[in-house]
Amino acid sequence: MNLRGLITRTTLSSSAAAAGRAPLPIRLIVGFGFLAHGYAKLSRGPGSFGVVLQTLGVPEPQALAWLTTLVELVGGSAVLAGAFIPIVSVPMAMVLLTALVTVHSQYGFFSVKFAEVTATGIRFGPVGYEIILLYLAGLVTLAVGGPCRLSVGTVLSRGIERSR
């Protein structure tokens, strides 16, 4: 076998082995991100987030604050575990799209904006919609492509197949 054949064969076998675990980093960061945001709302009291929603003119702000917190906590946990992702990704995407339209779109694309640099440090400006699009892309990727072999969803589906 020539060098070119060896490189191609090695690259293909490495890629095939890694492909089954490739969604894992996306799943971990999306799941953890949602959990962290949900926990932050819960620890401050969803009522505080309700005031933000009320300021934005969202109808039923207190109820939606609780619902958003629940979606972030339950959805983040499910994504982190790799279970029920096609189901939980729908309300999670709705939360993201609502945040995009009501808050982030007015600040442009970039998530990191330097407002000023002083002797005491850097102050950042408002967050754009870049991060929202990254989370949406992660959810779509996981919902369509699956959570990876290392997931509760895979274990559950194997158990169901074996019981048949």
C-alpha positions in Angstrom: 0.0 0.0 0.0 1.3 3.4 -0.9 1.5 6.4 1.5 -1.6 8.1 -0.1 -3.7 4.9 0.5 -2.5 4.6 4.1 -3.3 8.3 4.8 -6.8 8.0 3.3 -7.5 4.7 5.1 -6.3 6.1 8.4 -8.3 9.3 8.0 -11.5 7.4 7.1 -11.2 5.0 10.0 -10.5 7.8 12.5 -13.4 9.8 11.1 -15.8 6.9 11.3 -14.8 6.1 14.9 -15.1 9.8 16.0 -18.4 10.4 14.1 -20.4 8.5 16.7 -19.2 10.8 19.4 -19.0 14.0 17.4 -22.3 15.5 18.7 -21.2 15.1 22.4 -19.4 18.5 22.8 -22.4 20.3 21.2 -24.8 18.4 23.4 -22.8 19.2 26.5 -22.5 22.9 25.9 -26.1 23.4 24.7 -27.5 21.4 27.6 -25.2 23.1 30.2 -26.0 26.5 28.8 -29.7 26.1 29.1 -29.4 24.6 32.6 -27.2 27.5 33.7 -29.6 30.1 32.4 -32.6 28.3 33.9 -30.8 27.9 37.2 -29.9 31.6 37.2 -33.6 32.5 36.7 -34.7 30.1 39.4 -32.1 31.3 42.0 -33.1 34.9 41.5 -36.7 33.9 41.5 -38.6 33.7 38.1 -40.5 36.8 39.3 -37.4 38.9 38.7 -37.3 37.6 35.1 -41.1 38.3 34.9 -40.3 42.0 35.5 -37.9 42.0 32.6 -40.6 40.4 30.4 -43.2 42.9 31.6 -40.8 45.8 30.6 -40.5 44.2 27.1 -44.3 44.2 26.8 -44.6 40.4 26.8 -48.2 39.3 27.7 -48.5 37.2 31.0 -45.0 38.0 32.0 -45.0 36.1 35.3 -46.5 32.9 33.8 -44.0 33.0 30.9 -41.1 33.7 33.3 -41.9 30.4 35.1 -42.5 28.6 31.8 -39.2 29.8 30.4 -37.4 28.8 33.5 -39.0 25.3 33.3 -38.2 24.9 29.6 -34.5 25.9 30.3 -34.1 23.5 33.2 -36.0 20.5 31.8 -34.8 21.0 28.3 -31.2 21.6 29.3 -31.3 18.5 31.5 -32.7 16.4 28.6 -30.1 17.7 26.1 -27.3 17.1 28.6 -28.5 13.5 29.0 -29.1 13.1 25.3 -32.8 12.1 25.8 -36.0 13.3 24.0 -34.0 16.0 22.1 -36.5 16.3 19.1 -39.3 16.9 21.6 -37.6 19.3 24.0 -35.9 21.2 21.2 -39.2 22.7 20.0 -40.0 24.8 23.2 -36.2 25.5 23.6 -36.1 26.9 20.1 -39.2 29.0 20.9 -37.5 30.5 23.9 -34.4 31.3 21.8 -36.5 32.8 18.9 -38.4 34.9 21.4 -35.2 36.2 22.9 -33.8 36.9 19.5 -36.8 39.0 18.4 -37.6 40.8 21.7 -34.1 41.6 22.9 -31.0 40.6 20.8 -31.9 41.6 17.2 -31.7 45.3 17.9 -28.1 45.0 19.0 -26.8 43.4 15.7 -25.0 40.2 15.2 -22.0 40.2 17.5 -22.2 38.8 21.0 -19.1 40.6 22.2 -18.9 44.3 21.8 -16.3 46.5 23.5 -18.0 49.5 25.0 -14.9 51.0 26.5 -11.5 50.1 27.8 -10.3 51.9 30.9 -7.6 51.6 33.5 -10.0 49.5 35.6 -10.8 47.1 32.8 -13.0 46.4 29.8 -16.7 47.2 29.7 -18.8 45.3 27.2 -21.9 46.5 25.4 -25.2 44.7 24.8 -25.2 41.2 23.4 -26.3 40.6 19.8 -28.0 37.6 18.3 -24.8 35.6 17.4 -25.1 33.3 20.4 -28.8 32.7 19.8 -28.0 31.4 16.3 -25.3 29.1 17.7 -27.7 27.6 20.2 -30.3 27.2 17.5 -27.8 25.5 15.2 -26.8 23.2 18.0 -30.4 22.2 18.8 -31.2 21.6 15.1 -28.0 19.5 14.7 -28.9 17.4 17.7 -32.6 17.0 16.8 -31.8 15.9 13.3 -28.5 14.1 13.7 -29.1 12.5 17.1 -27.4 12.9 20.4 -24.5 10.4 19.8 -23.9 6.9 21.1 -23.0 8.1 24.6 -26.5 9.2 25.6 -29.5 8.2 27.6 -31.6 8.3 24.4 -29.4 5.7 22.7 -29.6 3.4 25.8 -33.4 3.8 25.9 -33.8 3.0 22.2 -31.6 -0.1 22.5 -33.7 -1.3 25.4 -36.9 -0.8 23.5 -35.5 -2.7 20.5 -34.3 -5.6 22.7 -37.7 -5.9 24.3 -39.4 -6.3 20.9 
